[in-house]
Amino acid sequence: MNSFKIFIVEDDPWYGRLLEHHLSMNPDYHVVLFTDGKSCLKELHQKPNVICIDYGLPDMDGEQLLDKIQSIDSSISVIIISGQEEISIAVDLLKKGAKDYIVKDENTTDHLWKTIINVRENSFLRQEVETLKEQLEQKFSFKSIIGNCKAMQGVFSLLEKAIRSNINVSISGETGTGKEVVAKAIHFNGPRKKKSFIPVNMAAIPKDLLESELFGHEKGAFTGAVARKIGKFEQADKGTLFLDEIAEMDINLQSKILRVLQEREFTRVGGTEIIKFDARIITATHKDLVEEVKAGNFREDLYYRLIGLPIKLPPLREREGDVILLANFFIEQYVKENKLPNLKLLSSAKDKLLKYRFSGNVRELKAVLDLACVMCDGKSIKDSDIIFSNLKKESVYTLEEKTLKEYNNEIISYFLKKYKNNVVLVANKLGIGKSKIYNLIKSGEINQE
């Protein structure tokens, strides 16, 4: 752990040495003593973590020195130590950004010790947060979106345009194509990357709770509202609000969302306070929103408010050449996260992957490769290590040799089972007479289950 640097500015040599000795008892602390403010300011290039200032210095008072330090480097924590207990001065200094105001008495050294421990812990937390933010930015950089095919190059071109502005973005594509990954890449590479990215899965929240989830609520707004709750729109202020599965939103709530987006303001459920917000809106859906508008399931005016820059993600089956590229990426990622030796795909495994139609798209490919890394022995992934879940819809036919009549009867039986023996509905679906179905049932050629 790096040493924690502390400056002490104290014109009384004896008292200064007392504080220096006390703080130096922690071997992680590197303490430097100054007798005036000017000499301290000249050494700020050393980047101290904390500066402890005597309020009554000969060349400037503690408030003046605090102002100068903050104008040079606002990240430095300043603690004021004074011989006088002046409440009004203490309040003013704390408002200006001083971390603490300590009065000189028999408890000063203990008080100072505890304050510096708190400052140090908060400093480490801030460093961890900044590190996590940097990791997020790296994780969701465009480099994390793998693809060389023509369709993905078109996506990258749109992403470049998205990050240069604050325009709303609508992402469409089949389940598993990576819509949230793209949304995060836009946020963490765009002008709002230092602010929050707030995701909301519209399909995962019950309809009667969604309004409260989005806009928040006041205490007592409804049964169970025991305290005020801040909604997602408010949390996303100055950042990005990601509304996933937007097509699943209830038609009645759509009108409220439209007004909020038009006015850029809202009120919490059960409240009267008007809350302004400034957030970029990114939406995603696996459905065709145009068709949803035509069917009356989605408001046309809301569609035009949200569409912004549309980005359509291609399914994996249309990304020729990307399957092996993505497979190698997922293997490398799994190996790194689990501290395993390097693994490679054998040609037989590659062939097996290329022949498979990934209905679950990139998400399914990752699951298959994660399992392959676990199943393989040695340093190579064989075709036998590639295991597919085969989540396919039940087929109404087999490859067995049967007569056309037998296949016809199988199809009718399948549809009867699917539609709970509703003969009229099945007859309409298959375009045959209902009397034909009744005759087949009566003769025993097909069975009702």
N, C-alpha and C positions, 0 to 999 in steps of 0.2 A: 504493500500500500504506500502511495506517495505521501511525503510529509505534509502536514497541514500548516501553512505559513500564517503567523500572527504578528502584526505590528502593534507595538504599544507606544503611544505618544503621551509622555508624562514629564512635566518640567521639574517635578520634585525627584531628584536622583534616588533618594532612599526608597520612596514609594514605588517608583518605576522598577527598581531592582527587586522589590518585594513581589510585584506582579509577575515580573519576568521569571523569577525563581519558582513561583507557585505553578505557573503554566508549563514551565520546562520539565516539571515532574512527569509529564506525559511524553514518552520518547517519540511519539508520532508528531509532536508539535515542534515546529521550528520558530522560535520567538526572536524578534528583533526590536530593540529599544531605541526610541528617539526622544529628544527633549523639546522639540518644537515642530510646528506644523509644516514649515517649508522643507525641512530636511526629509520629512516623511513623504511629501509630495514628489520630491526628486527621485524617490526609490519605488514609485508605484509600478515601474516597469518589471519589478520582481514578481508582480501578480500575487499579492497577499490575499488570503482567503478572508481574513478578519482584521479590522483595525480597531483597537481600543483607544479611545480619545479622552483625555482629560478636558473637561469643558472649559476650564480657565487657563488656557495656554498664554504665554507672553506675546506671541506674534499674531494670533488670531483666536477667536473663541471657537468652541466645539461646533456651533452651527455653521460658521463660515467654512471650517475645514470639511465638515460633512458635505456641504454644497460643492466644494471643489473636487472632492473625491468622487462624488456621484457624476459630476460633469465629465470626469476623465474615464471612469470605469464604474458603471452602475451595478456591476455584478459583485462588487466587494461589499461584504457585510460590515456595518459600522456599529460599534457599541460605545455609548457615551457614559463616562464615569465623572461624577461631580461631587464636590464637597457640600453642595446645597440641595435640599429637597424642594425644588421649585416645580410644582405640579403643572403650571401653565407652560413652562419651558419644556418639561418632559413630554407633554402632550404634543406640542408643536414639533419637537424633534422626531417623535415616533411617527407623526403624520408625514414628515418629510422623508421617512424611510429608514431611520435608525432602528436597529433590531432590538435594542433595549436601552433603558436609562437606569444606571445603577448609582446609588448614593454611597459615598465612602463612609463605611462604618465597620464594625467587627465582622460582619458577614459578607463584606464585599468580595473577597477572594472566592468564597463558596458560590456566591451568586454568579460571579463572572464565569467560574468553571462550568456551572450548569448551562448558562446561556450559550457558551461556546460549543458545548456538546450538542445542544439543539441546533445551532447554526450549522455545525458540521454534518449532522444527520440529514438536515434539509438540503445541504449542498450535495451530498452523495445521492439523495433521491432525485434532485434536479438533473444531475449527471446521468443517472440511470434512465430517466425519462427521455433526455436528449439522445442517449445511445439507442433506446428502443425506437425513437422516431426515425433515427438514421437507418436502423435495420429495416424498419417498415418501408422507408423510401427505397432502399435497395431491393427488398423482397418484391415490391410492387413496381419496380422500374419496368420499362418496356422490354428489358433483357429477360424478364421472367415470363414474358409471353412468347412462347416458342412457335416458330412457323416460317417456312420459306416458300410455301406455295403461293400462287398468284392471288388467290382469295384472301390470304392473310396479309399479303403486302398491301392490298387495298384497305384492310382494317388498320394497319400501321399508319397509313397515310391519313386516315380520318382521326386517329388518336393524336397525331401531331397537330392537327387543326384544333382538336378539342382542348388541348392543354394551353393553347395560346389565347384562349378567351374564357369567359364565364358563361357561355351559352349552355342551356340545358341539354342533356344528352339522353337519348333513348336507345337502349341496347336490346336487340332481339336475337333469338336463336334457340335451338332446341335445348332441353335440359342437359346439363353436363358440358356445355360448350365453353364455360368459363366467363359468364356474364359479370359475376361479382369481382373476379380477378381484374377484368378490364375496367370496371368502375373504380376500383382502388388504384389502379395504375393511372387513371385520369386524375384522380384527386391528389395522389402523392407526387405527381409530376407537374401539377398545375399551380396556379397562383394562390390557392387556399391550403396548400399542403401543411402549413404550420398549425392549422386549425383542425377541428374534429371531423372525422368521417363517421357518420351515423347511419348504419344499415337498418332497414325495417323490412321484414318479410310479410307482405300484406296477406298472404295466404295462411300464415301460421298463427295469426291473432284472431280470436273470435270477433265476429262482426260487431257485437254490442260493446266490446272493449276497445275497438280500434280508434275511435275518436279520442278517447282519453289517452291512449298510448301516443297518438300523434300530437295532440295539443295540450296534454296535461290536464289536471283538474285541481280544484280548490278543496280544502278540507270540508267535509260534509256535503259535497256535491251529489253524492249518492250513497247508498248503503255500502259500507266498507271503505269509504274514502276518509280514512282517519287522519290523514295529513295531506298537505299540498304535494302534488307530484308535477315535476317538470317534464313536459312532453318532448318528443323527438325533434319537432320543428325548433323548439327553443334550444335544445342541446346542440343542434347543428348550426346555430347562428354563426356567421362568418366562415363556416366550413361547408361541408357537403352532406346533403340528405339523400341517401340511396334507397329508393322505393322499389324493392324487388317484387316480382309477380304483381305488377300494377293492375293487370287485367282482372285480378280477383277481387278488386275493391268493390264494395257494395255501391250500387247506383245512387243511393241517397247520400252517401258520404262524398261521392264525386262532386256534387254541387258545392259542398263546403270547401273541399280542396281547391276547386276552381276559384272561389272567391278569395281564399287565402293567398293563392298564387298571384291573383290580379292586384290585390291590395297590399300584399307583403306584410300583412298583420293578421292577428287572430286573438281570441280570448280563450282562456282555459275553461274547461267544462265547469259550470257552476260559478264562474267568475265574471267580472265586469271590466277588469283592467285590460286595455288594448296593448298587446305586445307586438312590437315591430320585430321583424327578422330579416336577415340577409343571408340566404344560403343558396348554394348551387343545387339544383335538383337533377339527379341522375335516376332514370327509371329502367326497369328491365322486365321482360316478359318472354315466355316461350310461345305465346299465342300470337296470332296475326291481329294486331290492334285495328287495322282497317276493317277486317271482317267482323270484329267485335262491335265496332261502331255501326256497321251496316245491320247487324243483328239486334241493335238496340241495347246492347249490354254495356256499352261505354259511350260516354258523352262526347259528341263531336267537338264541342268547344274546348273541353278539357284535353282531348287528343291534340289539338293544335297548340295548346298552351304548353304541353309536355314534350312534343315531338322534337323540337330543337334540332340538334344534329343527330340523325339516325345512324346507328352502327349495327349492321347485321352480321352476326358471327356464323361462319359456315360450320356445318356438321363435320365430324372427323372423316366420314366416308368421302367427302368432297375435297379433302385436303391431301391431295396426292403428294406422296413423298414426306409428309410430316409425321407419320406414325412412328417410324424408327427414330426420327429426330427427338420426338417427345418421349419415346420409350427410354432412350439413353439418358435424357434429362432426369426422368423420374427415378431411374436406377441410381444415378449419381447423387440425387437428392436423398434417397432412402439410405444409401451407404453412408453418406456424410452425417445424417441425423442419428444413425444408430451405431456409428463408429465401427463399421464393418470394412473388411478388405475390399478393394475394387472388384467389381463384377462386370462381365461383358456378355452380350447376347451372341449365342452361336447362330450360324446361318439358318439352321432348322427352326430355331425359335423366331427368328425374324420372318421367315416364310409363313409360319403359323399365324403371327400377328397380322401380316399383310392380307391374309386370306379371310380374316374375320371381319364381320360387319359390326362395328361398335355402336349399338343402339344407345348406349349410355354416354357416348362421345368421350371427351378427354377425361372426364371423371371416372368412367369405367376403365379406360386404359391405365390410369394411375393405380386403381385398385388391383388390376390384374398384375401390374409390374411389382407393386408392393408385396403381393403374395408370392410372386415368382422369386423375389429376393430372399424370402423366408424359406421357400421350398428347395432352392438349389443347394447342391453339395459341391464344395470346391469354389472355383473362381469363375465358372461359366454357367450361364442360364440356358438350359436345354429346352427343346420343344415340350418335353414332359412336365417342365416346371411352369409352363404357361397354361393356366386353368381358367376356363371361361365359366361364368355362372349360368349361361344359356337361359336367361329370363326372356323367353319368347312366348308370344300368344299361342294358345292351344290351336293346333291345325285341325281343320275339318276333314282332312284326308291323310292317308299314309302312302308309302311307296309300294305297298303290297299289291299284288295282282288281284283286282276285283272287277266285277262287271259294272257297267255304267249304272244299272239299276241299284246295285249295292251302294255305290258312291252316292247316288241320289237319296237313298234312304238314310245314309249316314248324315248327310247334310241336313235333311229335315229333322232328324233326331237331335242333332247338335243345336239347331235353332230353337226347337221346342224346349230343350233344357235351359238354354240361355234366356229365353223369354217366358219361363215358368208356365209352359204348356198353353200359352195364349195362341190358339190355332188361327184366329182371325189375323192377329198381328204377324205371325210367321208366314201365312199365306200372302199377305201384302208385301212382306220383305222379299220373298222368293218369287213373287209373280206367278203363283199357281193357285188353283181353286181350293177353297177350304174343304170341299167335299172329298177331294183327292186325299188330303191329309187324314180326314176322318176314316176313309175307307182303308188306308194303310194301317191305321191304329186298330181298326176293327178286325182286319185280317191277321194282325200280329206281326206284320212285316217291320213295323217300327214300334218302339216301346215308349210309353209315357212314364217318366220317373217322378 
